[in-house]
Amino acid sequence: MFQLGSALLDACVLAVISKSDAYGYLLTQEIRNIIEVSESTLYPVLRRLQSEEMLVTYDSQYNGRNRRYYQITPRGREHLAFLQDNWQHFKAAVDYLLITTPSVSSTEGGQS
């Protein structure tokens, strides 16, 4: 399993929330469908994105309890677009190396 860097986790969180406001548990489940992440990893990311004004929160009643929802801000949407652009370039480069690069024959490695 590849390690998930903070920029990629930020992109995943912002992408999910850009589609629809979400509370922490729902967000964790959405992301877990794609990559392995724990709530203990996710909540610090949410707090940081909120402190960087990329997310705002609001509370809503559900079955007599408050749920804290996260909503993306215009700054968060700009950052998501930046991360998506960077991801496309990174993905293309990695795909080239891992998938499309022909293997080097054993005769080209200095052997005769």
VOBA-429206 format. One line per 3 residues: for each residue x, y, z of C-alpha. Coordinates in steps of 0.05 Angstrom, whole numbers, plus 5000, padded with zeros to 4 digits. Example, Ala and Ser with C-alpha at 12.3 -4.5 7.8 and 13.67 -1.06 7.14 Angstrom:
2
5246 4910 5156  5273 4979 5143 $
This chain:
112
5000 5000 5000  5027 5069 4982  5033 5121 5037 $
4984 5178 5032  5018 5246 5033  4985 5306 5066 $
4973 5342 5000  4937 5282 4971  4895 5274 5034 $
4878 5348 5032  4856 5339 4959  4813 5279 4977 $
4779 5315 5035  4767 5378 4995  4741 5338 4935 $
4690 5300 4976  4666 5362 5012  4663 5401 4947 $
4608 5354 4923  4567 5359 4987  4575 5384 5058 $
4594 5326 5103  4603 5309 5176  4666 5275 5200 $
4642 5203 5203  4609 5207 5134  4672 5239 5106 $
4716 5184 5135  4671 5130 5105  4672 5164 5036 $
4747 5168 5035  4755 5098 5063  4719 5072 5002 $
4780 5093 4962  4839 5096 5010  4855 5072 5080 $
4847 5129 5130  4827 5132 5204  4785 5184 5239 $
4845 5201 5282  4883 5219 5219  4825 5256 5187 $
4803 5303 5244  4870 5340 5249  4867 5350 5173 $
4797 5379 5180  4819 5426 5236  4879 5449 5196 $
4839 5461 5132  4789 5500 5175  4845 5543 5206 $
4871 5556 5136  4801 5581 5117  4790 5526 5066 $
4732 5497 5106  4679 5525 5151  4634 5486 5199 $
4562 5490 5221  4521 5447 5267  4456 5413 5249 $
4408 5371 5291  4402 5297 5276  4361 5251 5321 $
4367 5300 5378  4442 5308 5372  4486 5360 5338 $
4527 5340 5279  4584 5384 5257  4584 5392 5181 $
4643 5416 5140  4632 5461 5080  4685 5482 5029 $
4700 5557 5021  4719 5594 4958  4792 5591 4981 $
4784 5515 4990  4756 5509 4920  4816 5547 4892 $
4864 5503 4931  4827 5440 4907  4835 5463 4834 $
4909 5475 4846  4917 5405 4877  4877 5373 4821 $
4922 5405 4769  4984 5382 4806  4955 5312 4813 $
4944 5307 4738  5017 5324 4724  5042 5277 4778 $
4996 5221 4756  5018 5227 4684  5092 5225 4703 $
5082 5164 4749  5039 5129 4697  5094 5140 4646 $
5146 5110 4693  5105 5052 4720  5060 5034 4662 $
5083 5059 4594  5159 5058 4598  5186 4998 4561 $
5232 4955 4601  5306 4962 4587  5334 4898 4556 $
5390 4863 4593  5438 4877 4535  5432 4952 4545 $
5456 4952 4617  5530 4951 4599  5531 4877 4582 $
5555 4852 4515 $
